[in-house]
Structure formats: structure tokens, C-alpha cells
Amino acid sequence: MRYNRLGNTVMNVSHISLGGASFSNIYGSFDEQRSLDFITEALNRGINYIETGPWYGQGSSERTIGKALKGKPRESYYIASKVGRYEKDPAKMFDFSVEKTLAAVDNTLLLLGVEYVDLIQVHDVTFGDVDVILNDTLPALEQVVKDGKARYIGIADYDLDLMKAIVNESEIPISTVLSYAKSTLIDNRVQDYTRYFKRRGVGVINAAATGMGLLCNGGPQSWHPAGDDTKAICRDAAQMCMEKDVELARLASWFSLNQPDIDTHICGFRTVDQLDDTINVLEQGLSQQETMILQELQKRFHGRIPLHWDKVELQTYKAQMAELAKPK
């Protein structure tokens, strides 16, 4: 396993890291024992950074990871969680207030069974008021750090411009940014921002190398916010791979894992085979056939993928909140 320094922190994190969304029902049925066994196996394979949050299964991810980590030396892993996004009910989904933030951190520590998290992040800042995040959420997290409940503060979002603006404007040091679905075969916009973040000493965390399932032979979950046109083009790419007996996810993973200036890549593994495959891609690279197919895919689909699904979830949320605000 390759290890990288996460920004200006003292954390040397594995190039491949473990995404906690898999330990919930977001990407399929949840099996606690399978998850417990898998987390232990991932740590044995050299992964030392685990990413989770209260949104994933409304606590099931944090609770499961806590069980898996019980009894393991605290210095053998880094654990990151989040605040800001919590429940499925639109009325209770987001809360960036000081009170909720402080309470959420305490609940996270309880579920994980640890005295501190290495990184605490503001989850999906797009859905909050930037002034509230700058003046309430981040200062609350600064107090969390002072109290020894977290070591570093980060932010996570789709919107790279927004994260850049928060890093620039915040009086509270931001140690990391987490970008998802922006370092992929079909959308590699994160590379337009990595130099800025690196100059500021901000670690860059990438998630969703397969575009949250778009770039897999099996395709994404039904909830995926991409438009039908985007999904259709990705299905064409998957079909091309299947005809050649190649897994599209391997090509997508290789592409992301080899992009510069990214410190760790969060992967939502569900099976040990997926873990083995990704480690193999990192260490051994692609076969000659896979390389040829990747080049053909890049040539055939370059510029064809519509990149307009970033704000779909935000628009849906705003519509739900507007409906809730109507007089009954």
C-alpha cells in the first residue's frame, strides 16, 4: 500500500481508504457481520483511513465501524466523520447550528467508541448558509478540536468553487477538502483546484472514482441523481467493456488512483474481491487489453457526458423545503 501525507496534517494516510457509506443500506442491503469482517480485513491489507458520518444509515455506519475497531490499537488507524447532514426527513436532514454540531460530535464519539476522531468535516456545505457555516459550524468545530475530541477540521461537497471560497474566507484553519465524483473518467474537474489547495496546505480527499456507480458494469443504484442521458452513455461504456470481458470499474479506479495531488481515495467496497481488485489495480496497473479499451473509451466518449447532475439533489431538497413551508 502507498501512503501519503494528508495536507499539512501529521497523518500519513493510505492511498486507498475505506468509505463508510458501504456499511449502511445506501448501496444495497446491509449485513453487519459481513461489514465487521470486511473492515478488519481492509485494515489487515494496509488501509489505515476510514471515512464515515451520521448520514450513512443514520448512525449504522458509525456504530458498525465502532464495533469493528473495538480493541484495535488507536494508533493503527485514522477515523474521520462529519457533521451537518443527518436524517432522511427533509425537515431534519441538515442542521449546521452550534448546538447540533456539538451534540453530533459527542454522539459520533459514542457510536465509534473513541475519545477523538482524527478529522471532523462539515458535510455537504452546499445545503447550508455559508455565513452560518463560517460563523457557527466551523467555530464550533474549532472548540471540538480544543476539547480534544477531534484533531483536524475539513469540508466535504460537490461544489469545488464553494469549498475553495470557504477555505479562502474561513478564519478557522481548514485542513482538508473532500470532493466526490469529480476525479473520474467522465468528470475530472478536481484537477483544476488541486494546486490551489496544495498551496494552502489543504489535503485533498477524493471519493467515488466510479461516479457513485455510474462507471461500473452493473450500473448505479436507482437513486443516482444523474440524468437519463448521462446514464445511457455510461451504460454504453459498460456494454463495450462487458463485450470485451473487462470491468469498467477497474478502468475508472485506475484512472482516479493515478491522478496527481490527491492524498487518498475513498472507496465504497462491499466485497473483499472489490478490495483486492482495487489494490491490484494500484500496484500492478492495467493489462494491455484493459489499457487499449480505456484509450478507446476515452476517445469514443470524450466530451459526450453531460455534467449537469451536480445540483439535482439540491434542487429536490429546496423543492421539498418549499413544500413544507406552505401554510397547511
C-alpha positions as CSV (number, residue, x, y, z in Angstrom):
1,M,0.0,0.0,0.0
2,R,1.2,3.5,-0.8
3,Y,0.9,6.2,1.9
4,N,0.7,10.0,1.6
5,R,0.8,12.9,3.9
6,L,-2.7,14.4,4.2
7,G,-2.0,18.1,3.5
8,N,-0.2,19.8,6.4
9,T,-1.5,17.3,9.0
10,V,0.7,14.7,10.6
11,M,-1.4,12.0,9.1
12,N,0.2,9.5,6.7
13,V,-2.9,8.0,5.1
14,S,-3.3,5.0,2.8
15,H,-3.7,5.9,-0.9
16,I,-6.8,3.7,-0.9
17,S,-9.2,4.3,2.0
18,L,-12.4,2.9,3.3
19,G,-15.8,4.6,2.7
20,G,-18.3,4.1,5.5
21,A,-21.4,4.5,3.3
22,S,-21.0,0.9,2.4
23,F,-21.8,0.0,6.0
24,S,-25.4,1.1,5.6
25,N,-28.2,0.4,3.2
26,I,-27.3,3.2,0.7
27,Y,-25.6,0.8,-1.8
28,G,-27.7,-2.3,-1.1
29,S,-28.7,-4.5,1.8
30,F,-26.7,-4.1,5.0
31,D,-25.1,-7.1,6.7
32,E,-23.4,-6.1,10.0
33,Q,-21.3,-9.2,10.3
34,R,-20.1,-9.0,6.8
35,S,-19.2,-5.4,7.4
36,L,-17.3,-6.2,10.6
37,D,-15.3,-8.9,8.9
38,F,-14.6,-6.6,5.9
39,I,-13.3,-3.7,8.0
40,T,-10.9,-5.9,9.8
41,E,-9.7,-7.4,6.5
42,A,-9.2,-3.9,5.0
43,L,-7.1,-2.9,8.0
44,N,-5.0,-6.1,7.6
45,R,-4.4,-5.2,3.9
46,G,-2.8,-1.8,4.8
47,I,-5.8,0.6,4.7
48,N,-5.5,2.9,7.7
49,Y,-8.0,5.7,6.9
50,I,-11.8,5.2,7.4
51,E,-14.4,7.7,6.4
52,T,-17.9,7.8,7.9
53,G,-20.7,10.1,9.0
54,P,-24.1,10.1,10.7
55,W,-25.9,10.4,7.4
56,Y,-24.8,6.9,6.3
57,G,-27.6,4.7,7.7
58,Q,-28.4,7.4,10.2
59,G,-25.8,6.0,12.6
60,S,-25.4,2.4,11.4
61,S,-22.1,3.1,9.7
62,E,-20.5,4.8,12.7
63,R,-21.9,2.1,15.0
64,T,-20.6,-0.8,12.8
65,I,-17.2,0.8,12.4
66,G,-17.0,1.3,16.1
67,K,-17.7,-2.4,16.7
68,A,-15.0,-3.3,14.2
69,L,-12.4,-1.0,15.7
70,K,-13.0,-2.1,19.3
71,G,-9.8,-3.5,20.8
72,K,-7.6,-2.4,17.9
73,P,-4.7,0.0,18.8
74,R,-5.8,3.6,18.3
75,E,-2.6,4.5,16.5
76,S,-3.2,1.8,13.9
77,Y,-6.0,3.7,12.1
78,Y,-7.3,7.2,11.3
79,I,-11.0,7.8,11.6
80,A,-12.9,10.7,10.0
81,S,-16.6,11.6,10.5
82,K,-18.9,14.5,9.6
83,V,-21.5,17.0,10.9
84,G,-24.3,18.8,9.1
85,R,-26.2,16.1,7.4
86,Y,-28.2,13.6,9.4
87,E,-31.7,12.2,8.6
88,K,-33.7,11.3,5.6
89,D,-36.6,13.5,6.6
90,P,-36.0,16.7,4.6
91,A,-37.1,18.8,7.7
92,K,-34.3,17.2,9.7
93,M,-31.8,16.4,7.1
94,F,-29.5,19.4,7.6
95,D,-28.5,21.3,10.7
96,F,-25.4,23.4,10.8
97,S,-26.1,25.1,14.1
98,V,-23.6,25.2,17.0
99,E,-25.9,23.1,19.3
100,K,-26.5,20.4,16.8
101,T,-22.8,20.3,15.7
102,L,-21.5,19.9,19.3
103,A,-24.1,17.2,20.1
104,A,-23.5,15.3,16.9
105,V,-19.7,15.1,17.6
106,D,-20.4,13.7,21.0
107,N,-22.8,11.1,19.5
108,T,-20.3,10.2,16.9
109,L,-17.6,9.5,19.5
110,L,-20.1,7.4,21.5
111,L,-21.0,5.3,18.4
112,L,-17.4,4.9,17.3
113,G,-16.2,4.1,20.9
114,V,-13.3,6.5,20.6
115,E,-12.2,9.5,22.5
116,Y,-11.5,11.6,19.4
117,V,-11.7,11.5,15.6
118,D,-8.8,12.4,13.5
119,L,-10.8,14.5,11.1
120,I,-14.3,16.1,11.5
121,Q,-15.8,17.5,8.4
122,V,-18.8,19.7,7.5
123,H,-20.9,17.5,5.2
124,D,-22.4,18.9,2.0
125,V,-21.8,22.6,2.7
126,T,-23.9,23.4,-0.4
127,F,-27.0,22.8,1.6
128,G,-26.2,25.3,4.3
129,D,-25.9,29.0,4.6
130,V,-22.3,29.9,4.1
131,D,-22.4,32.6,6.8
132,V,-23.8,30.0,9.3
133,I,-21.0,27.6,8.3
134,L,-18.3,30.2,8.6
135,N,-19.6,31.8,11.8
136,D,-21.3,28.9,13.7
137,T,-20.3,25.5,12.4
138,L,-16.6,25.9,11.9
139,P,-16.1,27.8,15.2
140,A,-18.0,25.0,17.0
141,L,-15.6,22.5,15.4
142,E,-12.7,24.6,16.5
143,Q,-13.9,24.2,20.0
144,V,-14.3,20.5,19.4
145,V,-10.6,20.4,18.5
146,K,-9.6,22.5,21.5
147,D,-11.6,20.0,23.7
148,G,-9.5,17.1,22.3
149,K,-12.5,15.5,20.5
150,A,-11.0,15.9,17.0
151,R,-7.6,16.7,15.6
152,Y,-8.4,18.4,12.3
153,I,-11.3,20.1,10.5
154,G,-12.4,19.6,6.9
155,I,-15.2,20.3,4.5
156,A,-16.9,18.0,2.0
157,D,-19.1,18.9,-1.0
158,Y,-19.8,18.5,-4.7
159,D,-19.1,22.2,-5.3
160,L,-15.4,22.8,-5.7
161,D,-15.8,26.6,-6.1
162,L,-17.7,26.7,-2.8
163,M,-15.1,24.7,-1.0
164,K,-12.4,26.9,-2.4
165,A,-14.3,30.0,-1.2
166,I,-14.8,28.6,2.3
167,V,-11.1,27.7,2.6
168,N,-10.2,31.2,1.5
169,E,-12.7,33.0,3.8
170,S,-12.6,30.9,6.9
171,E,-10.7,32.2,9.9
172,I,-10.7,28.7,11.2
173,P,-7.9,26.6,9.6
174,I,-9.4,24.0,7.1
175,S,-7.1,21.0,6.9
176,T,-8.8,19.0,4.2
177,V,-11.4,19.1,1.4
178,L,-13.4,16.0,0.3
179,S,-14.5,16.1,-3.3
180,Y,-16.7,13.3,-4.7
181,A,-17.4,12.2,-8.3
182,K,-15.0,14.9,-9.5
183,S,-12.0,12.8,-10.3
184,T,-13.4,10.3,-12.7
185,L,-13.2,9.2,-16.3
186,I,-16.2,11.4,-17.2
187,D,-15.5,14.4,-14.9
188,N,-12.0,15.3,-13.7
189,R,-12.7,18.9,-12.6
190,V,-10.9,18.4,-9.3
191,Q,-7.6,18.8,-11.1
192,D,-8.4,22.4,-11.8
193,Y,-8.3,23.0,-8.0
194,T,-5.7,20.7,-6.5
195,R,-2.8,23.2,-6.9
196,Y,-4.7,25.9,-5.1
197,F,-5.5,23.5,-2.2
198,K,-1.9,22.2,-2.1
199,R,-0.5,25.7,-1.9
200,R,-2.7,26.3,1.1
201,G,-1.6,23.1,2.8
202,V,-5.0,21.6,2.4
203,G,-5.2,17.9,2.0
204,V,-7.3,16.6,-1.0
205,I,-9.5,13.6,-0.4
206,N,-11.3,12.0,-3.4
207,A,-14.3,9.8,-3.3
208,A,-16.5,8.0,-5.8
209,A,-14.0,7.1,-8.5
210,T,-16.8,5.3,-10.3
211,G,-19.1,8.3,-10.1
212,M,-21.2,6.6,-7.4
213,G,-21.7,3.6,-9.5
214,L,-22.1,5.1,-13.0
215,L,-18.8,3.7,-14.1
216,C,-19.4,0.0,-13.3
217,N,-20.6,-2.8,-15.5
218,G,-23.6,-3.2,-13.1
219,G,-24.6,0.4,-13.3
220,P,-25.7,2.8,-10.4
221,Q,-28.4,2.5,-7.8
222,S,-31.8,3.7,-8.7
223,W,-31.5,6.8,-6.6
224,H,-28.5,8.1,-8.6
225,P,-29.1,11.8,-9.5
226,A,-27.6,11.7,-13.0
227,G,-29.9,12.3,-15.9
228,D,-31.1,9.6,-18.2
229,D,-28.8,10.8,-21.0
230,T,-25.7,10.5,-18.7
231,K,-26.8,7.1,-17.5
232,A,-27.4,5.9,-21.1
233,I,-23.9,6.9,-22.2
234,C,-22.3,5.2,-19.2
235,R,-24.4,2.1,-20.0
236,D,-22.9,2.1,-23.5
237,A,-19.4,2.3,-22.0
238,A,-20.2,-0.6,-19.6
239,Q,-21.7,-2.6,-22.5
240,M,-18.5,-2.1,-24.5
241,C,-16.4,-3.4,-21.5
242,M,-18.7,-6.4,-21.0
243,E,-18.3,-7.4,-24.6
244,K,-14.5,-7.4,-24.1
245,D,-14.9,-9.2,-20.7
246,V,-13.5,-6.2,-18.8
247,E,-14.9,-4.5,-15.7
248,L,-15.4,-0.8,-16.3
249,A,-14.9,-0.1,-12.6
250,R,-11.3,-1.3,-12.9
251,L,-10.6,1.2,-15.6
252,A,-12.3,4.0,-13.7
253,S,-10.4,3.1,-10.5
254,W,-7.0,3.1,-12.3
255,F,-7.7,6.5,-13.8
256,S,-8.6,8.1,-10.5
257,L,-5.9,6.4,-8.4
258,N,-3.2,7.8,-10.8
259,Q,-4.4,11.4,-10.8
260,P,-1.8,13.8,-9.2
261,D,-2.1,15.7,-6.0
262,I,-4.8,13.5,-4.4
263,D,-3.8,12.2,-0.9
264,T,-6.3,9.4,-0.5
265,H,-9.2,7.8,-2.5
266,I,-12.3,6.8,-0.6
267,C,-13.7,3.6,-2.0
268,G,-17.1,2.1,-1.1
269,F,-16.1,-1.5,-1.1
270,R,-18.8,-4.2,-0.5
271,T,-16.7,-7.3,-1.0
272,V,-13.2,-8.5,-0.4
273,D,-12.9,-9.2,-4.2
274,Q,-13.5,-5.5,-4.9
275,L,-10.9,-4.5,-2.3
276,D,-8.4,-7.0,-3.9
277,D,-9.2,-5.8,-7.4
278,T,-8.6,-2.1,-6.5
279,I,-5.3,-2.8,-4.6
280,N,-4.2,-4.9,-7.6
281,V,-5.0,-2.0,-10.0
282,L,-2.9,0.3,-7.8
283,E,0.0,-2.0,-7.5
284,Q,0.0,-3.8,-10.9
285,G,-1.8,-1.4,-13.2
286,L,-4.0,-2.4,-16.1
287,S,-3.4,-5.2,-18.6
288,Q,-2.5,-4.4,-22.2
289,Q,-6.1,-5.2,-23.2
290,E,-7.6,-3.0,-20.4
291,T,-5.3,-0.2,-21.5
292,M,-6.4,-0.4,-25.1
293,I,-10.1,-0.4,-24.0
294,L,-9.5,2.6,-21.7
295,Q,-8.0,4.5,-24.6
296,E,-10.9,3.6,-26.8
297,L,-13.4,4.6,-24.2
298,Q,-11.7,8.0,-23.7
299,K,-11.6,8.6,-27.4
300,R,-15.2,7.5,-28.0
301,F,-16.9,9.2,-25.1
302,H,-14.7,12.3,-24.6
303,G,-16.9,15.4,-24.3
304,R,-20.2,13.4,-24.6
305,I,-21.1,13.1,-20.9
306,P,-23.5,15.9,-19.7
307,L,-22.2,17.2,-16.4
308,H,-25.4,18.7,-15.1
309,W,-26.4,16.4,-12.2
310,D,-24.4,18.2,-9.5
311,K,-27.3,20.4,-8.3
312,V,-30.1,17.8,-8.9
313,E,-30.2,16.8,-5.2
314,L,-30.0,20.4,-4.0
315,Q,-32.9,21.4,-6.3
316,T,-35.0,18.5,-5.0
317,Y,-34.2,19.5,-1.4
318,K,-35.2,23.1,-2.0
319,A,-38.5,22.0,-3.5
320,Q,-39.2,19.7,-0.5
321,M,-38.5,22.5,1.9
322,A,-40.6,25.0,0.0
323,E,-43.5,22.5,0.1
324,L,-43.0,22.0,3.9
325,A,-43.1,25.8,4.3
326,K,-46.6,26.2,2.6
327,P,-49.4,27.0,5.0
328,K,-51.5,23.9,5.9
